[in-house]
Amino acid sequence: MAESVYRVTEVVGVSSDSWEQAARNAVETVGKSVRDLRIAEVTREDVTIVDGKISEF
């Protein structure tokens, strides 16, 4: 097996719709400046609450 080196870059995605859309936003944005993206890992999910309701994921 060939040896490889991988770079780990942390990005934060935000969406007013869902966690899935927040992840899509992050990957699409970072994909504009980082080449050969192959894997994304969601490590944390949280929400912003305004007036007792979720406003952002």
Phi and psi restraints in degrees (range 20) as a CNS / XPLOR table:
assign (resid 1 and name C) (resid 2 and name N)
       (resid 2 and name CA) (resid 2 and name C) 1.0 -71.0 20.0 2
assign (resid 2 and name N) (resid 2 and name CA)
       (resid 2 and name C) (resid 3 and name N) 1.0 143.7 20.0 2
assign (resid 2 and name C) (resid 3 and name N)
       (resid 3 and name CA) (resid 3 and name C) 1.0 -79.0 20.0 2
assign (resid 3 and name N) (resid 3 and name CA)
       (resid 3 and name C) (resid 4 and name N) 1.0 145.8 20.0 2
assign (resid 3 and name C) (resid 4 and name N)
       (resid 4 and name CA) (resid 4 and name C) 1.0 -137.4 20.0 2
assign (resid 4 and name N) (resid 4 and name CA)
       (resid 4 and name C) (resid 5 and name N) 1.0 158.4 20.0 2
assign (resid 4 and name C) (resid 5 and name N)
       (resid 5 and name CA) (resid 5 and name C) 1.0 -125.9 20.0 2
assign (resid 5 and name N) (resid 5 and name CA)
       (resid 5 and name C) (resid 6 and name N) 1.0 133.1 20.0 2
assign (resid 5 and name C) (resid 6 and name N)
       (resid 6 and name CA) (resid 6 and name C) 1.0 -122.0 20.0 2
assign (resid 6 and name N) (resid 6 and name CA)
       (resid 6 and name C) (resid 7 and name N) 1.0 145.8 20.0 2
assign (resid 6 and name C) (resid 7 and name N)
       (resid 7 and name CA) (resid 7 and name C) 1.0 -100.6 20.0 2
assign (resid 7 and name N) (resid 7 and name CA)
       (resid 7 and name C) (resid 8 and name N) 1.0 136.4 20.0 2
assign (resid 7 and name C) (resid 8 and name N)
       (resid 8 and name CA) (resid 8 and name C) 1.0 -108.3 20.0 2
assign (resid 8 and name N) (resid 8 and name CA)
       (resid 8 and name C) (resid 9 and name N) 1.0 122.1 20.0 2
assign (resid 8 and name C) (resid 9 and name N)
       (resid 9 and name CA) (resid 9 and name C) 1.0 -121.2 20.0 2
assign (resid 9 and name N) (resid 9 and name CA)
       (resid 9 and name C) (resid 10 and name N) 1.0 129.3 20.0 2
assign (resid 9 and name C) (resid 10 and name N)
       (resid 10 and name CA) (resid 10 and name C) 1.0 -96.8 20.0 2
assign (resid 10 and name N) (resid 10 and name CA)
       (resid 10 and name C) (resid 11 and name N) 1.0 129.1 20.0 2
assign (resid 10 and name C) (resid 11 and name N)
       (resid 11 and name CA) (resid 11 and name C) 1.0 -131.0 20.0 2
assign (resid 11 and name N) (resid 11 and name CA)
       (resid 11 and name C) (resid 12 and name N) 1.0 158.3 20.0 2
assign (resid 11 and name C) (resid 12 and name N)
       (resid 12 and name CA) (resid 12 and name C) 1.0 -122.1 20.0 2
assign (resid 12 and name N) (resid 12 and name CA)
       (resid 12 and name C) (resid 13 and name N) 1.0 125.2 20.0 2
assign (resid 12 and name C) (resid 13 and name N)
       (resid 13 and name CA) (resid 13 and name C) 1.0 -106.5 20.0 2
assign (resid 13 and name N) (resid 13 and name CA)
       (resid 13 and name C) (resid 14 and name N) 1.0 146.2 20.0 2
assign (resid 13 and name C) (resid 14 and name N)
       (resid 14 and name CA) (resid 14 and name C) 1.0 -131.4 20.0 2
assign (resid 14 and name N) (resid 14 and name CA)
       (resid 14 and name C) (resid 15 and name N) 1.0 143.1 20.0 2
assign (resid 14 and name C) (resid 15 and name N)
       (resid 15 and name CA) (resid 15 and name C) 1.0 -151.6 20.0 2
assign (resid 15 and name N) (resid 15 and name CA)
       (resid 15 and name C) (resid 16 and name N) 1.0 148.3 20.0 2
assign (resid 15 and name C) (resid 16 and name N)
       (resid 16 and name CA) (resid 16 and name C) 1.0 -89.4 20.0 2
assign (resid 16 and name N) (resid 16 and name CA)
       (resid 16 and name C) (resid 17 and name N) 1.0 -0.4 20.0 2
assign (resid 16 and name C) (resid 17 and name N)
       (resid 17 and name CA) (resid 17 and name C) 1.0 -101.7 20.0 2
assign (resid 17 and name N) (resid 17 and name CA)
       (resid 17 and name C) (resid 18 and name N) 1.0 -51.2 20.0 2
assign (resid 17 and name C) (resid 18 and name N)
       (resid 18 and name CA) (resid 18 and name C) 1.0 -167.8 20.0 2
assign (resid 18 and name N) (resid 18 and name CA)
       (resid 18 and name C) (resid 19 and name N) 1.0 167.8 20.0 2
assign (resid 18 and name C) (resid 19 and name N)
       (resid 19 and name CA) (resid 19 and name C) 1.0 -66.7 20.0 2
assign (resid 19 and name N) (resid 19 and name CA)
       (resid 19 and name C) (resid 20 and name N) 1.0 -37.1 20.0 2
assign (resid 19 and name C) (resid 20 and name N)
       (resid 20 and name CA) (resid 20 and name C) 1.0 -61.0 20.0 2
assign (resid 20 and name N) (resid 20 and name CA)
       (resid 20 and name C) (resid 21 and name N) 1.0 -43.2 20.0 2
assign (resid 20 and name C) (resid 21 and name N)
       (resid 21 and name CA) (resid 21 and name C) 1.0 -69.0 20.0 2
assign (resid 21 and name N) (resid 21 and name CA)
       (resid 21 and name C) (resid 22 and name N) 1.0 -34.8 20.0 2
assign (resid 21 and name C) (resid 22 and name N)
       (resid 22 and name CA) (resid 22 and name C) 1.0 -62.4 20.0 2
assign (resid 22 and name N) (resid 22 and name CA)
       (resid 22 and name C) (resid 23 and name N) 1.0 -41.9 20.0 2
assign (resid 22 and name C) (resid 23 and name N)
       (resid 23 and name CA) (resid 23 and name C) 1.0 -64.9 20.0 2
assign (resid 23 and name N) (resid 23 and name CA)
       (resid 23 and name C) (resid 24 and name N) 1.0 -43.5 20.0 2
assign (resid 23 and name C) (resid 24 and name N)
       (resid 24 and name CA) (resid 24 and name C) 1.0 -59.3 20.0 2
assign (resid 24 and name N) (resid 24 and name CA)
       (resid 24 and name C) (resid 25 and name N) 1.0 -44.3 20.0 2
assign (resid 24 and name C) (resid 25 and name N)
       (resid 25 and name CA) (resid 25 and name C) 1.0 -60.2 20.0 2
assign (resid 25 and name N) (resid 25 and name CA)
       (resid 25 and name C) (resid 26 and name N) 1.0 -43.5 20.0 2
assign (resid 25 and name C) (resid 26 and name N)
       (resid 26 and name CA) (resid 26 and name C) 1.0 -63.9 20.0 2
assign (resid 26 and name N) (resid 26 and name CA)
       (resid 26 and name C) (resid 27 and name N) 1.0 -47.3 20.0 2
assign (resid 26 and name C) (resid 27 and name N)
       (resid 27 and name CA) (resid 27 and name C) 1.0 -66.4 20.0 2
assign (resid 27 and name N) (resid 27 and name CA)
       (resid 27 and name C) (resid 28 and name N) 1.0 -43.1 20.0 2
assign (resid 27 and name C) (resid 28 and name N)
       (resid 28 and name CA) (resid 28 and name C) 1.0 -64.8 20.0 2
assign (resid 28 and name N) (resid 28 and name CA)
       (resid 28 and name C) (resid 29 and name N) 1.0 -38.7 20.0 2
assign (resid 28 and name C) (resid 29 and name N)
       (resid 29 and name CA) (resid 29 and name C) 1.0 -69.5 20.0 2
assign (resid 29 and name N) (resid 29 and name CA)
       (resid 29 and name C) (resid 30 and name N) 1.0 -48.2 20.0 2
assign (resid 29 and name C) (resid 30 and name N)
       (resid 30 and name CA) (resid 30 and name C) 1.0 -68.6 20.0 2
assign (resid 30 and name N) (resid 30 and name CA)
       (resid 30 and name C) (resid 31 and name N) 1.0 -27.5 20.0 2
assign (resid 30 and name C) (resid 31 and name N)
       (resid 31 and name CA) (resid 31 and name C) 1.0 -64.2 20.0 2
assign (resid 31 and name N) (resid 31 and name CA)
       (resid 31 and name C) (resid 32 and name N) 1.0 -18.1 20.0 2
assign (resid 31 and name C) (resid 32 and name N)
       (resid 32 and name CA) (resid 32 and name C) 1.0 -74.1 20.0 2
assign (resid 32 and name N) (resid 32 and name CA)
       (resid 32 and name C) (resid 33 and name N) 1.0 -22.0 20.0 2
assign (resid 32 and name C) (resid 33 and name N)
       (resid 33 and name CA) (resid 33 and name C) 1.0 -124.4 20.0 2
assign (resid 33 and name N) (resid 33 and name CA)
       (resid 33 and name C) (resid 34 and name N) 1.0 -10.9 20.0 2
assign (resid 33 and name C) (resid 34 and name N)
       (resid 34 and name CA) (resid 34 and name C) 1.0 -117.5 20.0 2
assign (resid 34 and name N) (resid 34 and name CA)
       (resid 34 and name C) (resid 35 and name N) 1.0 129.5 20.0 2
assign (resid 34 and name C) (resid 35 and name N)
       (resid 35 and name CA) (resid 35 and name C) 1.0 -93.3 20.0 2
assign (resid 35 and name N) (resid 35 and name CA)
       (resid 35 and name C) (resid 36 and name N) 1.0 159.9 20.0 2
assign (resid 35 and name C) (resid 36 and name N)
       (resid 36 and name CA) (resid 36 and name C) 1.0 58.3 20.0 2
assign (resid 36 and name N) (resid 36 and name CA)
       (resid 36 and name C) (resid 37 and name N) 1.0 42.0 20.0 2
assign (resid 36 and name C) (resid 37 and name N)
       (resid 37 and name CA) (resid 37 and name C) 1.0 -67.6 20.0 2
assign (resid 37 and name N) (resid 37 and name CA)
       (resid 37 and name C) (resid 38 and name N) 1.0 135.6 20.0 2
assign (resid 37 and name C) (resid 38 and name N)
       (resid 38 and name CA) (resid 38 and name C) 1.0 -131.7 20.0 2
assign (resid 38 and name N) (resid 38 and name CA)
       (resid 38 and name C) (resid 39 and name N) 1.0 -29.1 20.0 2
assign (resid 38 and name C) (resid 39 and name N)
       (resid 39 and name CA) (resid 39 and name C) 1.0 -139.1 20.0 2
assign (resid 39 and name N) (resid 39 and name CA)
       (resid 39 and name C) (resid 40 and name N) 1.0 141.1 20.0 2
assign (resid 39 and name C) (resid 40 and name N)
       (resid 40 and name CA) (resid 40 and name C) 1.0 -128.4 20.0 2
assign (resid 40 and name N) (resid 40 and name CA)
       (resid 40 and name C) (resid 41 and name N) 1.0 139.4 20.0 2
assign (resid 40 and name C) (resid 41 and name N)
       (resid 41 and name CA) (resid 41 and name C) 1.0 -123.2 20.0 2
assign (resid 41 and name N) (resid 41 and name CA)
       (resid 41 and name C) (resid 42 and name N) 1.0 125.0 20.0 2
assign (resid 41 and name C) (resid 42 and name N)
       (resid 42 and name CA) (resid 42 and name C) 1.0 -87.2 20.0 2
assign (resid 42 and name N) (resid 42 and name CA)
       (resid 42 and name C) (resid 43 and name N) 1.0 118.4 20.0 2
assign (resid 42 and name C) (resid 43 and name N)
       (resid 43 and name CA) (resid 43 and name C) 1.0 -105.0 20.0 2
assign (resid 43 and name N) (resid 43 and name CA)
       (resid 43 and name C) (resid 44 and name N) 1.0 -18.1 20.0 2
assign (resid 43 and name C) (resid 44 and name N)
       (resid 44 and name CA) (resid 44 and name C) 1.0 -154.2 20.0 2
assign (resid 44 and name N) (resid 44 and name CA)
       (resid 44 and name C) (resid 45 and name N) 1.0 139.3 20.0 2
assign (resid 44 and name C) (resid 45 and name N)
       (resid 45 and name CA) (resid 45 and name C) 1.0 -126.2 20.0 2
assign (resid 45 and name N) (resid 45 and name CA)
       (resid 45 and name C) (resid 46 and name N) 1.0 130.4 20.0 2
assign (resid 45 and name C) (resid 46 and name N)
       (resid 46 and name CA) (resid 46 and name C) 1.0 -147.4 20.0 2
assign (resid 46 and name N) (resid 46 and name CA)
       (resid 46 and name C) (resid 47 and name N) 1.0 171.5 20.0 2
assign (resid 46 and name C) (resid 47 and name N)
       (resid 47 and name CA) (resid 47 and name C) 1.0 -131.4 20.0 2
assign (resid 47 and name N) (resid 47 and name CA)
       (resid 47 and name C) (resid 48 and name N) 1.0 156.2 20.0 2
assign (resid 47 and name C) (resid 48 and name N)
       (resid 48 and name CA) (resid 48 and name C) 1.0 -101.5 20.0 2
assign (resid 48 and name N) (resid 48 and name CA)
       (resid 48 and name C) (resid 49 and name N) 1.0 131.4 20.0 2
assign (resid 48 and name C) (resid 49 and name N)
       (resid 49 and name CA) (resid 49 and name C) 1.0 -113.7 20.0 2
assign (resid 49 and name N) (resid 49 and name CA)
       (resid 49 and name C) (resid 50 and name N) 1.0 127.6 20.0 2
assign (resid 49 and name C) (resid 50 and name N)
       (resid 50 and name CA) (resid 50 and name C) 1.0 -127.4 20.0 2
assign (resid 50 and name N) (resid 50 and name CA)
       (resid 50 and name C) (resid 51 and name N) 1.0 125.7 20.0 2
assign (resid 50 and name C) (resid 51 and name N)
       (resid 51 and name CA) (resid 51 and name C) 1.0 53.4 20.0 2
assign (resid 51 and name N) (resid 51 and name CA)
       (resid 51 and name C) (resid 52 and name N) 1.0 40.1 20.0 2
assign (resid 51 and name C) (resid 52 and name N)
       (resid 52 and name CA) (resid 52 and name C) 1.0 77.2 20.0 2
assign (resid 52 and name N) (resid 52 and name CA)
       (resid 52 and name C) (resid 53 and name N) 1.0 7.1 20.0 2
assign (resid 52 and name C) (resid 53 and name N)
       (resid 53 and name CA) (resid 53 and name C) 1.0 -127.6 20.0 2
assign (resid 53 and name N) (resid 53 and name CA)
       (resid 53 and name C) (resid 54 and name N) 1.0 150.5 20.0 2
assign (resid 53 and name C) (resid 54 and name N)
       (resid 54 and name CA) (resid 54 and name C) 1.0 -70.5 20.0 2
assign (resid 54 and name N) (resid 54 and name CA)
       (resid 54 and name C) (resid 55 and name N) 1.0 127.5 20.0 2
assign (resid 54 and name C) (resid 55 and name N)
       (resid 55 and name CA) (resid 55 and name C) 1.0 -109.5 20.0 2
assign (resid 55 and name N) (resid 55 and name CA)
       (resid 55 and name C) (resid 56 and name N) 1.0 -27.1 20.0 2
assign (resid 55 and name C) (resid 56 and name N)
       (resid 56 and name CA) (resid 56 and name C) 1.0 -148.2 20.0 2
assign (resid 56 and name N) (resid 56 and name CA)
       (resid 56 and name C) (resid 57 and name N) 1.0 150.6 20.0 2
